[in-house]
Amino acid sequence: MFGKAKDLYAMQKEARAMQKQMKQLRVEGRSEDELVIISMNGVQEIENIEIHNELMDLNEKNQLVKSLKQAWKDAQKNLQKEMMKDFDMDKLKGMLGG
């Protein structure tokens, strides 16, 4: 029983360390027209949004929404790429008991 509790504690400690590491990871996403740039960390918290002045016009609201969505999608894609670069299958298997 104590062995299982010790394993659980070790897994929780590892998960906290991984989350801390992910918060330090930074990625950027850009809209296709590059008028919107979203910066976020590895746990998908937005840290900055840059919007080109041209999109600040009320007549450009639909384009702004479209560009924000594109930039967010690009940021998520870039985050996945970064995570896969540092992905350690053996570490994950160990955490899952495999």
Residue frames as a rotation matrix with the C-alpha (Angstrom) as fourth column:
MET 1
0.567 0.823 0.000 0.00
0.823 -0.567 0.000 0.00
0.000 0.000 -1.000 0.00
PHE 2
0.493 -0.450 -0.745 2.79
0.120 -0.813 0.570 2.43
-0.862 -0.371 -0.347 0.87
GLY 3
-0.560 -0.713 0.421 4.48
0.480 0.134 0.867 1.59
-0.675 0.688 0.267 -2.41
LYS 4
-0.075 0.636 0.768 1.42
0.976 -0.113 0.189 2.69
0.206 0.764 -0.612 -4.36
ALA 5
0.836 0.356 -0.418 1.17
0.476 -0.850 0.228 5.92
-0.274 -0.389 -0.879 -2.37
LYS 6
0.024 -0.924 -0.380 4.85
0.140 -0.374 0.917 6.57
-0.990 -0.075 0.121 -3.03
ASP 7
-0.601 -0.190 0.776 4.32
0.753 0.191 0.630 5.93
-0.268 0.963 0.029 -6.77
LEU 8
0.416 0.844 0.339 1.33
0.890 -0.454 0.039 8.27
0.186 0.285 -0.940 -6.80
TYR 9
0.687 -0.237 -0.687 3.34
0.226 -0.829 0.512 10.98
-0.691 -0.507 -0.516 -5.05
ALA 10
-0.415 -0.906 0.086 6.16
0.303 -0.048 0.952 10.55
-0.858 0.421 0.294 -7.57
MET 11
-0.334 0.378 0.863 3.71
0.940 0.064 0.336 10.83
0.071 0.924 -0.377 -10.47
GLN 12
0.749 0.648 -0.142 2.16
0.661 -0.744 0.093 13.99
-0.045 -0.164 -0.985 -9.00
LYS 13
0.316 -0.741 -0.593 5.60
0.128 -0.586 0.800 15.49
-0.940 -0.329 -0.090 -8.49
GLU 14
-0.636 -0.538 0.553 6.53
0.562 0.168 0.810 14.67
-0.529 0.826 0.196 -12.10
ALA 15
0.100 0.776 0.623 3.25
0.975 -0.201 0.095 16.16
0.199 0.598 -0.776 -13.37
ARG 16
0.814 0.154 -0.561 3.88
0.362 -0.888 0.282 19.41
-0.455 -0.432 -0.779 -11.45
ALA 17
-0.160 -0.957 -0.243 7.39
0.137 -0.266 0.954 19.59
-0.978 0.119 0.173 -12.87
MET 18
-0.549 0.014 0.835 6.08
0.818 0.211 0.535 19.04
-0.168 0.977 -0.127 -16.39
GLN 19
0.548 0.818 0.173 3.43
0.832 -0.554 -0.015 21.74
0.083 0.153 -0.985 -15.94
LYS 20
0.550 -0.443 -0.708 6.07
0.133 -0.790 0.598 24.17
-0.824 -0.423 -0.376 -14.70
GLN 21
-0.561 -0.785 0.263 8.21
0.333 0.077 0.940 23.36
-0.758 0.615 0.218 -17.73
MET 22
-0.212 0.569 0.794 5.22
0.975 0.069 0.211 23.83
0.065 0.819 -0.570 -20.06
LYS 23
0.757 0.505 -0.415 4.50
0.562 -0.827 0.018 27.28
-0.334 -0.247 -0.910 -18.58
GLN 24
0.084 -0.827 -0.556 8.01
-0.021 -0.559 0.829 28.32
-0.996 -0.059 -0.064 -19.59
LEU 25
-0.523 -0.206 0.827 7.50
0.750 0.349 0.561 27.25
-0.405 0.914 -0.028 -23.22
ARG 26
-0.080 0.464 -0.882 6.54
-0.201 -0.874 -0.442 30.14
-0.976 0.142 0.163 -25.53
VAL 27
-0.516 -0.010 0.856 5.00
0.792 0.374 0.482 29.92
-0.326 0.927 -0.185 -29.01
GLU 28
-0.575 0.315 -0.755 3.56
-0.371 -0.923 -0.102 32.41
-0.729 0.221 0.648 -31.46
GLY 29
-0.220 0.556 0.802 0.69
0.830 0.538 -0.146 32.10
-0.512 0.633 -0.580 -33.88
ARG 30
-0.780 -0.085 -0.621 0.05
-0.193 -0.910 0.367 34.38
-0.596 0.407 0.693 -36.84
SER 31
0.421 0.905 0.060 -3.01
-0.042 0.085 -0.995 34.98
-0.906 0.417 0.074 -38.98
GLU 32
0.325 -0.270 0.906 -2.59
0.874 0.452 -0.179 34.31
-0.361 0.850 0.383 -42.69
ASP 33
0.688 -0.019 0.725 -2.38
0.422 -0.803 -0.421 38.04
0.590 0.596 -0.545 -43.37
GLU 34
-0.240 -0.835 -0.495 0.02
0.868 0.043 -0.494 38.44
0.434 -0.548 0.715 -40.39
LEU 35
-0.227 0.247 0.942 -2.09
-0.164 -0.963 0.213 41.29
0.960 -0.106 0.260 -39.02
VAL 36
0.692 0.399 0.602 -2.72
-0.672 0.051 0.738 39.38
0.263 -0.916 0.303 -35.76
ILE 37
-0.271 -0.789 -0.552 -0.07
-0.196 0.606 -0.771 37.66
0.942 -0.101 -0.319 -33.65
ILE 38
0.790 0.499 0.356 -0.93
-0.483 0.149 0.863 35.64
0.377 -0.854 0.359 -30.54
SER 39
-0.413 -0.902 -0.129 1.76
-0.483 0.337 -0.808 34.63
0.772 -0.272 -0.574 -28.05
MET 40
0.702 0.648 0.295 0.98
-0.610 0.334 0.718 31.87
0.366 -0.685 0.630 -25.58
ASN 41
-0.305 -0.790 0.531 2.73
-0.938 0.345 -0.026 29.53
-0.162 -0.506 -0.847 -23.20
GLY 42
-0.837 -0.210 -0.505 2.75
-0.367 0.900 0.234 25.74
0.405 0.382 -0.831 -23.15
VAL 43
-0.752 0.655 -0.077 -0.43
0.524 0.523 -0.672 25.47
-0.400 -0.546 -0.737 -21.10
GLN 44
-0.380 0.557 0.739 -2.28
0.817 -0.172 0.550 27.56
0.433 0.812 -0.390 -23.70
GLU 45
0.337 0.400 -0.852 -2.48
0.713 -0.699 -0.047 30.73
-0.615 -0.592 -0.521 -21.64
ILE 46
0.523 -0.115 0.845 -2.46
0.666 -0.563 -0.489 33.78
0.532 0.818 -0.218 -23.91
GLU 47
-0.003 -0.630 -0.776 0.35
0.891 -0.355 0.284 36.11
-0.455 -0.691 0.563 -22.94
ASN 48
-0.504 -0.155 -0.850 0.04
-0.118 -0.962 0.245 38.74
-0.856 0.223 0.467 -25.66
ILE 49
0.251 0.554 0.794 -2.09
0.867 0.237 -0.439 39.65
-0.431 0.798 -0.421 -28.66
GLU 50
-0.646 -0.451 -0.616 -0.80
0.060 -0.834 0.548 42.06
-0.761 0.317 0.566 -31.29
ILE 51
0.299 0.793 0.531 -3.37
0.799 0.096 -0.593 43.54
-0.521 0.602 -0.605 -33.66
HIS 52
-0.716 -0.546 0.435 -2.33
0.698 -0.552 0.455 45.66
-0.008 0.630 0.777 -36.62
ASN 53
-0.711 0.389 -0.586 -3.96
-0.044 -0.856 -0.516 49.11
-0.702 -0.341 0.625 -36.60
GLU 54
-0.824 0.369 -0.429 -5.66
-0.508 -0.149 0.848 48.41
0.249 0.917 0.311 -39.92
LEU 55
-0.529 0.628 -0.570 -7.96
0.420 0.778 0.468 45.88
0.738 0.008 -0.675 -38.19
MET 56
-0.785 0.189 -0.589 -9.03
0.541 -0.252 -0.802 48.31
-0.300 -0.949 0.095 -35.48
ASP 57
-0.818 0.546 -0.180 -11.58
-0.563 -0.701 0.438 49.93
0.113 0.459 0.881 -37.79
LEU 58
-0.285 0.796 0.534 -15.20
-0.478 0.364 -0.799 48.90
-0.831 -0.483 0.277 -37.01
ASN 59
0.529 0.475 -0.704 -15.64
-0.835 0.140 -0.533 48.06
-0.154 0.869 0.470 -40.69
GLU 60
-0.164 -0.710 -0.685 -12.91
-0.685 0.582 -0.439 45.43
0.710 0.397 -0.582 -40.31
LYS 61
0.000 0.206 0.979 -14.56
-0.958 0.280 -0.059 43.59
-0.286 -0.938 0.197 -37.40
ASN 62
0.915 0.390 0.100 -15.24
-0.343 0.885 -0.316 40.40
-0.212 0.255 0.943 -39.41
GLN 63
0.536 -0.798 -0.276 -11.65
-0.118 0.253 -0.960 40.32
0.836 0.547 0.042 -40.66
LEU 64
-0.218 -0.591 0.777 -10.37
-0.876 -0.231 -0.422 40.86
0.429 -0.773 -0.467 -37.12
VAL 65
0.420 0.458 0.784 -12.39
-0.760 0.650 0.027 37.90
-0.497 -0.607 0.621 -35.83
LYS 66
0.980 -0.070 -0.184 -11.19
-0.074 0.738 -0.671 35.76
0.183 0.671 0.718 -38.73
SER 67
0.224 -0.973 0.061 -7.55
-0.338 -0.137 -0.931 36.77
0.914 0.188 -0.359 -38.14
LEU 68
-0.077 -0.189 0.979 -7.80
-0.997 -0.003 -0.079 36.10
0.018 -0.982 -0.189 -34.39
LYS 69
0.770 0.428 0.473 -9.11
-0.444 0.892 -0.085 32.59
-0.458 -0.144 0.877 -35.07
GLN 70
0.829 -0.510 -0.231 -6.35
0.009 0.424 -0.906 31.93
0.560 0.748 0.356 -37.60
ALA 71
-0.035 -0.885 0.465 -3.65
-0.652 -0.332 -0.681 33.18
0.757 -0.326 -0.566 -35.22
TRP 72
0.172 0.177 0.969 -5.04
-0.931 0.351 0.101 31.06
-0.323 -0.919 0.225 -32.35
LYS 73
0.967 0.214 0.137 -5.13
-0.150 0.917 -0.370 27.95
-0.205 0.338 0.919 -34.55
ASP 74
0.546 -0.833 -0.087 -1.57
-0.104 0.036 -0.994 28.63
0.831 0.552 -0.067 -35.73
ALA 75
-0.098 -0.558 0.824 -0.37
-0.921 -0.263 -0.287 29.09
0.377 -0.787 -0.489 -32.13
GLN 76
0.531 0.360 0.767 -1.94
-0.662 0.742 0.109 25.78
-0.529 -0.566 0.632 -31.12
LYS 77
0.972 -0.208 -0.114 -0.31
0.056 0.667 -0.743 24.04
0.230 0.715 0.660 -34.10
ASN 78
0.208 -0.952 0.223 3.07
-0.382 -0.289 -0.878 25.54
0.901 0.097 -0.424 -33.19
LEU 79
0.072 -0.110 0.991 2.63
-0.995 0.064 0.080 24.47
-0.072 -0.992 -0.105 -29.57
GLN 80
0.880 0.294 0.373 1.94
-0.277 0.956 -0.100 20.90
-0.386 -0.015 0.922 -30.66
LYS 81
0.715 -0.685 -0.136 5.11
0.044 0.239 -0.970 20.95
0.697 0.688 0.201 -32.78
GLU 82
-0.050 -0.753 0.656 7.16
-0.745 -0.410 -0.527 22.21
0.665 -0.515 -0.540 -29.84
MET 83
0.347 0.260 0.901 5.69
-0.864 0.462 0.199 19.63
-0.365 -0.848 0.385 -27.50
MET 84
0.998 0.042 0.043 6.48
-0.020 0.908 -0.419 16.81
-0.057 0.417 0.907 -29.94
LYS 85
0.385 -0.923 0.019 10.11
-0.315 -0.150 -0.937 17.98
0.868 0.355 -0.348 -30.20
ASP 86
-0.439 -0.567 0.697 10.58
-0.803 -0.101 -0.588 17.58
0.404 -0.818 -0.410 -26.46
PHE 87
0.586 0.797 0.147 8.25
-0.791 0.523 0.318 14.61
0.177 -0.303 0.936 -26.12
ASP 88
-0.619 -0.780 0.092 9.88
-0.770 0.580 -0.266 11.74
0.155 -0.235 -0.960 -24.27
MET 89
0.211 0.758 -0.617 7.92
-0.581 0.605 0.545 8.54
0.786 0.244 0.568 -24.93
ASP 90
-0.308 -0.392 -0.867 9.89
0.396 0.775 -0.492 6.60
0.865 -0.495 -0.084 -22.32
LYS 91
-0.990 -0.032 0.136 9.08
-0.100 -0.521 -0.848 9.19
0.098 -0.853 0.512 -19.65
LEU 92
-0.264 0.965 0.005 5.39
-0.936 -0.257 0.241 9.10
0.234 0.059 0.970 -20.57
LYS 93
0.156 0.274 -0.949 5.34
-0.186 0.952 0.244 5.29
0.970 0.138 0.200 -20.49
GLY 94
-0.700 -0.504 -0.506 6.97
0.401 0.310 -0.862 5.37
0.591 -0.807 -0.015 -17.08
MET 95
-0.856 0.433 0.283 4.37
-0.516 -0.677 -0.524 7.81
-0.036 -0.594 0.803 -15.78
LEU 96
0.094 0.958 -0.271 1.58
-0.949 0.168 0.265 5.63
0.300 0.232 0.925 -17.12
GLY 97
0.187 -0.076 0.979 3.11
-0.668 0.721 0.183 2.48
-0.721 -0.688 0.084 -15.69
GLY 98
0.948 0.274 -0.159 4.03
-0.286 0.528 -0.800 1.08
-0.136 0.804 0.579 -19.08
